[in-house]
């Protein structure tokens, strides 16, 4: 079990596609642990 932190990008009112890809992979890596996200952008 692992805890994973993802930094996501929010620009012009939308999340960037890479943010969703990173979150999907983080959920796999967490394997029952916690998957959290930090949102930055405008």
PDB file of N, CA, C and O in Angstrom:
ATOM      1  N   UNK A   1       0.847  -1.169   0.000  1.00  0.00           N
ATOM      2  CA  UNK A   1       0.000   0.000   0.000  1.00  0.00           C
ATOM      3  C   UNK A   1       0.895   1.236   0.000  1.00  0.00           C
ATOM      4  O   UNK A   1       1.845   1.323   0.778  1.00  0.00           O
ATOM      5  N   UNK A   2       0.585   2.194  -0.880  1.00  0.00           N
ATOM      6  CA  UNK A   2       1.386   3.406  -0.996  1.00  0.00           C
ATOM      7  C   UNK A   2       0.475   4.626  -1.050  1.00  0.00           C
ATOM      8  O   UNK A   2      -0.699   4.523  -1.407  1.00  0.00           O
ATOM      9  N   UNK A   3       1.017   5.753  -0.698  1.00  0.00           N
ATOM     10  CA  UNK A   3       0.319   7.025  -0.848  1.00  0.00           C
ATOM     11  C   UNK A   3       0.994   7.777  -1.982  1.00  0.00           C
ATOM     12  O   UNK A   3       2.220   7.881  -2.020  1.00  0.00           O
ATOM     13  N   UNK A   4       0.194   8.303  -2.911  1.00  0.00           N
ATOM     14  CA  UNK A   4       0.739   8.972  -4.091  1.00  0.00           C
ATOM     15  C   UNK A   4       0.156  10.374  -4.183  1.00  0.00           C
ATOM     16  O   UNK A   4      -1.045  10.566  -3.993  1.00  0.00           O
ATOM     17  N   UNK A   5       1.004  11.351  -4.474  1.00  0.00           N
ATOM     18  CA  UNK A   5       0.589  12.736  -4.644  1.00  0.00           C
ATOM     19  C   UNK A   5       0.859  13.145  -6.087  1.00  0.00           C
ATOM     20  O   UNK A   5       1.964  12.953  -6.595  1.00  0.00           O
ATOM     21  N   UNK A   6      -0.153  13.712  -6.747  1.00  0.00           N
ATOM     22  CA  UNK A   6      -0.035  14.142  -8.141  1.00  0.00           C
ATOM     23  C   UNK A   6      -0.231  15.651  -8.200  1.00  0.00           C
ATOM     24  O   UNK A   6      -1.136  16.187  -7.560  1.00  0.00           O
ATOM     25  N   UNK A   7       0.606  16.332  -8.958  1.00  0.00           N
ATOM     26  CA  UNK A   7       0.431  17.764  -9.188  1.00  0.00           C
ATOM     27  C   UNK A   7      -0.268  17.914 -10.531  1.00  0.00           C
ATOM     28  O   UNK A   7       0.244  17.468 -11.558  1.00  0.00           O
ATOM     29  N   UNK A   8      -1.453  18.550 -10.521  1.00  0.00           N
ATOM     30  CA  UNK A   8      -2.247  18.695 -11.739  1.00  0.00           C
ATOM     31  C   UNK A   8      -2.219  20.139 -12.224  1.00  0.00           C
ATOM     32  O   UNK A   8      -1.991  21.064 -11.444  1.00  0.00           O
ATOM     33  N   UNK A   9      -2.453  20.320 -13.516  1.00  0.00           N
ATOM     34  CA  UNK A   9      -2.398  21.643 -14.125  1.00  0.00           C
ATOM     35  C   UNK A   9      -3.791  22.073 -14.571  1.00  0.00           C
ATOM     36  O   UNK A   9      -4.479  21.334 -15.275  1.00  0.00           O
ATOM     37  N   UNK A  10      -4.203  23.266 -14.160  1.00  0.00           N
ATOM     38  CA  UNK A  10      -5.515  23.819 -14.494  1.00  0.00           C
ATOM     39  C   UNK A  10      -5.286  25.152 -15.201  1.00  0.00           C
ATOM     40  O   UNK A  10      -4.831  26.115 -14.585  1.00  0.00           O
ATOM     41  N   UNK A  11      -5.601  25.206 -16.489  1.00  0.00           N
ATOM     42  CA  UNK A  11      -5.377  26.419 -17.274  1.00  0.00           C
ATOM     43  C   UNK A  11      -6.630  26.772 -18.060  1.00  0.00           C
ATOM     44  O   UNK A  11      -7.283  25.891 -18.620  1.00  0.00           O
ATOM     45  N   UNK A  12      -6.963  28.037 -18.104  1.00  0.00           N
ATOM     46  CA  UNK A  12      -8.102  28.559 -18.874  1.00  0.00           C
ATOM     47  C   UNK A  12      -9.402  27.836 -18.550  1.00  0.00           C
ATOM     48  O   UNK A  12     -10.206  27.563 -19.441  1.00  0.00           O
ATOM     49  N   UNK A  13      -9.606  27.526 -17.269  1.00  0.00           N
ATOM     50  CA  UNK A  13     -10.849  26.912 -16.830  1.00  0.00           C
ATOM     51  C   UNK A  13     -10.953  25.416 -17.038  1.00  0.00           C
ATOM     52  O   UNK A  13     -12.009  24.836 -16.784  1.00  0.00           O
ATOM     53  N   UNK A  14      -9.886  24.773 -17.493  1.00  0.00           N
ATOM     54  CA  UNK A  14      -9.920  23.329 -17.750  1.00  0.00           C
ATOM     55  C   UNK A  14      -8.657  22.659 -17.232  1.00  0.00           C
ATOM     56  O   UNK A  14      -7.582  23.258 -17.183  1.00  0.00           O
ATOM     57  N   UNK A  15      -8.819  21.394 -16.845  1.00  0.00           N
ATOM     58  CA  UNK A  15      -7.655  20.593 -16.496  1.00  0.00           C
ATOM     59  C   UNK A  15      -6.995  20.112 -17.781  1.00  0.00           C
ATOM     60  O   UNK A  15      -7.678  19.776 -18.749  1.00  0.00           O
ATOM     61  N   UNK A  16      -5.689  20.081 -17.788  1.00  0.00           N
ATOM     62  CA  UNK A  16      -4.956  19.593 -18.948  1.00  0.00           C
ATOM     63  C   UNK A  16      -5.068  18.071 -19.018  1.00  0.00           C
ATOM     64  O   UNK A  16      -5.170  17.409 -17.986  1.00  0.00           O
ATOM     65  N   UNK A  17      -5.049  17.513 -20.232  1.00  0.00           N
ATOM     66  CA  UNK A  17      -5.208  16.068 -20.427  1.00  0.00           C
ATOM     67  C   UNK A  17      -4.200  15.257 -19.624  1.00  0.00           C
ATOM     68  O   UNK A  17      -4.533  14.195 -19.098  1.00  0.00           O
ATOM     69  N   UNK A  18      -2.979  15.749 -19.527  1.00  0.00           N
ATOM     70  CA  UNK A  18      -1.941  15.003 -18.816  1.00  0.00           C
ATOM     71  C   UNK A  18      -2.310  14.816 -17.347  1.00  0.00           C
ATOM     72  O   UNK A  18      -1.889  13.845 -16.719  1.00  0.00           O
ATOM     73  N   UNK A  19      -3.093  15.742 -16.800  1.00  0.00           N
ATOM     74  CA  UNK A  19      -3.512  15.627 -15.401  1.00  0.00           C
ATOM     75  C   UNK A  19      -4.324  14.359 -15.184  1.00  0.00           C
ATOM     76  O   UNK A  19      -4.117  13.652 -14.197  1.00  0.00           O
ATOM     77  N   UNK A  20      -5.247  14.063 -16.098  1.00  0.00           N
ATOM     78  CA  UNK A  20      -6.078  12.869 -15.973  1.00  0.00           C
ATOM     79  C   UNK A  20      -5.256  11.598 -16.177  1.00  0.00           C
ATOM     80  O   UNK A  20      -5.493  10.584 -15.519  1.00  0.00           O
ATOM     81  N   UNK A  21      -4.292  11.660 -17.092  1.00  0.00           N
ATOM     82  CA  UNK A  21      -3.419  10.507 -17.316  1.00  0.00           C
ATOM     83  C   UNK A  21      -2.588  10.221 -16.064  1.00  0.00           C
ATOM     84  O   UNK A  21      -2.434   9.069 -15.660  1.00  0.00           O
ATOM     85  N   UNK A  22      -2.057  11.278 -15.458  1.00  0.00           N
ATOM     86  CA  UNK A  22      -1.245  11.117 -14.250  1.00  0.00           C
ATOM     87  C   UNK A  22      -2.077  10.577 -13.088  1.00  0.00           C
ATOM     88  O   UNK A  22      -1.603   9.733 -12.328  1.00  0.00           O
ATOM     89  N   UNK A  23      -3.309  11.055 -12.945  1.00  0.00           N
ATOM     90  CA  UNK A  23      -4.174  10.567 -11.867  1.00  0.00           C
ATOM     91  C   UNK A  23      -4.514   9.096 -12.058  1.00  0.00           C
ATOM     92  O   UNK A  23      -4.574   8.342 -11.087  1.00  0.00           O
ATOM     93  N   UNK A  24      -4.737   8.682 -13.299  1.00  0.00           N
ATOM     94  CA  UNK A  24      -5.034   7.274 -13.572  1.00  0.00           C
ATOM     95  C   UNK A  24      -3.872   6.374 -13.188  1.00  0.00           C
ATOM     96  O   UNK A  24      -4.071   5.321 -12.583  1.00  0.00           O
ATOM     97  N   UNK A  25      -2.671   6.781 -13.533  1.00  0.00           N
ATOM     98  CA  UNK A  25      -1.487   5.989 -13.187  1.00  0.00           C
ATOM     99  C   UNK A  25      -1.235   6.015 -11.681  1.00  0.00           C
ATOM    100  O   UNK A  25      -0.805   5.018 -11.102  1.00  0.00           O
ATOM    101  N   UNK A  26      -1.502   7.149 -11.053  1.00  0.00           N
ATOM    102  CA  UNK A  26      -1.303   7.261  -9.605  1.00  0.00           C
ATOM    103  C   UNK A  26      -2.229   6.317  -8.854  1.00  0.00           C
ATOM    104  O   UNK A  26      -1.828   5.724  -7.852  1.00  0.00           O
ATOM    105  N   UNK A  27      -3.459   6.170  -9.325  1.00  0.00           N
ATOM    106  CA  UNK A  27      -4.400   5.248  -8.667  1.00  0.00           C
ATOM    107  C   UNK A  27      -3.885   3.815  -8.736  1.00  0.00           C
ATOM    108  O   UNK A  27      -4.048   3.046  -7.789  1.00  0.00           O
ATOM    109  N   UNK A  28      -3.263   3.455  -9.861  1.00  0.00           N
ATOM    110  CA  UNK A  28      -2.690   2.110  -9.992  1.00  0.00           C
ATOM    111  C   UNK A  28      -1.522   1.939  -9.021  1.00  0.00           C
ATOM    112  O   UNK A  28      -1.403   0.909  -8.358  1.00  0.00           O
ATOM    113  N   UNK A  29      -0.667   2.953  -8.944  1.00  0.00           N
ATOM    114  CA  UNK A  29       0.500   2.880  -8.063  1.00  0.00           C
ATOM    115  C   UNK A  29       0.110   2.865  -6.588  1.00  0.00           C
ATOM    116  O   UNK A  29       0.782   2.229  -5.777  1.00  0.00           O
ATOM    117  N   UNK A  30      -0.957   3.550  -6.240  1.00  0.00           N
ATOM    118  CA  UNK A  30      -1.380   3.627  -4.842  1.00  0.00           C
ATOM    119  C   UNK A  30      -1.800   2.262  -4.313  1.00  0.00           C
ATOM    120  O   UNK A  30      -1.626   1.992  -3.125  1.00  0.00           O
ATOM    121  N   UNK A  31      -2.339   1.407  -5.148  1.00  0.00           N
ATOM    122  CA  UNK A  31      -2.698   0.024  -4.791  1.00  0.00           C
ATOM    123  C   UNK A  31      -3.349  -0.087  -3.415  1.00  0.00           C
ATOM    124  O   UNK A  31      -2.848  -0.793  -2.540  1.00  0.00           O
ATOM    125  N   UNK A  32      -4.458   0.606  -3.230  1.00  0.00           N
ATOM    126  CA  UNK A  32      -5.161   0.541  -1.956  1.00  0.00           C
ATOM    127  C   UNK A  32      -4.805   1.669  -1.012  1.00  0.00           C
ATOM    128  O   UNK A  32      -5.451   1.846   0.021  1.00  0.00           O
ATOM    129  N   UNK A  33      -3.785   2.429  -1.355  1.00  0.00           N
ATOM    130  CA  UNK A  33      -3.400   3.574  -0.536  1.00  0.00           C
ATOM    131  C   UNK A  33      -4.173   4.806  -0.975  1.00  0.00           C
ATOM    132  O   UNK A  33      -5.202   4.706  -1.642  1.00  0.00           O
ATOM    133  N   UNK A  34      -3.671   5.945  -0.599  1.00  0.00           N
ATOM    134  CA  UNK A  34      -4.331   7.204  -0.909  1.00  0.00           C
ATOM    135  C   UNK A  34      -3.722   7.842  -2.147  1.00  0.00           C
ATOM    136  O   UNK A  34      -2.502   7.880  -2.306  1.00  0.00           O
ATOM    137  N   UNK A  35      -4.587   8.344  -3.022  1.00  0.00           N
ATOM    138  CA  UNK A  35      -4.161   9.100  -4.196  1.00  0.00           C
ATOM    139  C   UNK A  35      -4.698  10.519  -4.025  1.00  0.00           C
ATOM    140  O   UNK A  35      -5.912  10.727  -4.004  1.00  0.00           O
ATOM    141  N   UNK A  36      -3.802  11.491  -3.902  1.00  0.00           N
ATOM    142  CA  UNK A  36      -4.193  12.888  -3.689  1.00  0.00           C
ATOM    143  C   UNK A  36      -3.660  13.748  -4.820  1.00  0.00           C
ATOM    144  O   UNK A  36      -2.706  13.378  -5.504  1.00  0.00           O
ATOM    145  N   UNK A  37      -4.296  14.914  -5.010  1.00  0.00           N
ATOM    146  CA  UNK A  37      -3.865  15.823  -6.075  1.00  0.00           C
ATOM    147  C   UNK A  37      -3.719  17.239  -5.543  1.00  0.00           C
ATOM    148  O   UNK A  37      -4.498  17.697  -4.707  1.00  0.00           O
ATOM    149  N   UNK A  38      -2.701  17.917  -6.049  1.00  0.00           N
ATOM    150  CA  UNK A  38      -2.527  19.346  -5.823  1.00  0.00           C
ATOM    151  C   UNK A  38      -2.846  20.008  -7.154  1.00  0.00           C
ATOM    152  O   UNK A  38      -2.324  19.603  -8.192  1.00  0.00           O
ATOM    153  N   UNK A  39      -3.699  21.021  -7.129  1.00  0.00           N
ATOM    154  CA  UNK A  39      -4.095  21.713  -8.357  1.00  0.00           C
ATOM    155  C   UNK A  39      -3.390  23.063  -8.407  1.00  0.00           C
ATOM    156  O   UNK A  39      -3.438  23.833  -7.449  1.00  0.00           O
ATOM    157  N   UNK A  40      -2.734  23.344  -9.534  1.00  0.00           N
ATOM    158  CA  UNK A  40      -2.146  24.665  -9.721  1.00  0.00           C
ATOM    159  C   UNK A  40      -2.527  25.178 -11.093  1.00  0.00           C
ATOM    160  O   UNK A  40      -2.826  24.398 -11.997  1.00  0.00           O
ATOM    161  N   UNK A  41      -2.515  26.470 -11.243  1.00  0.00           N
ATOM    162  CA  UNK A  41      -2.852  27.082 -12.522  1.00  0.00           C
ATOM    163  C   UNK A  41      -3.704  28.318 -12.319  1.00  0.00           C
ATOM    164  O   UNK A  41      -3.730  28.917 -11.244  1.00  0.00           O
ATOM    165  N   UNK A  42      -4.394  28.678 -13.375  1.00  0.00           N
ATOM    166  CA  UNK A  42      -5.234  29.886 -13.357  1.00  0.00           C
ATOM    167  C   UNK A  42      -6.667  29.528 -13.575  1.00  0.00           C
ATOM    168  O   UNK A  42      -7.527  30.408 -13.594  1.00  0.00           O
TER     169      UNK A  42
END
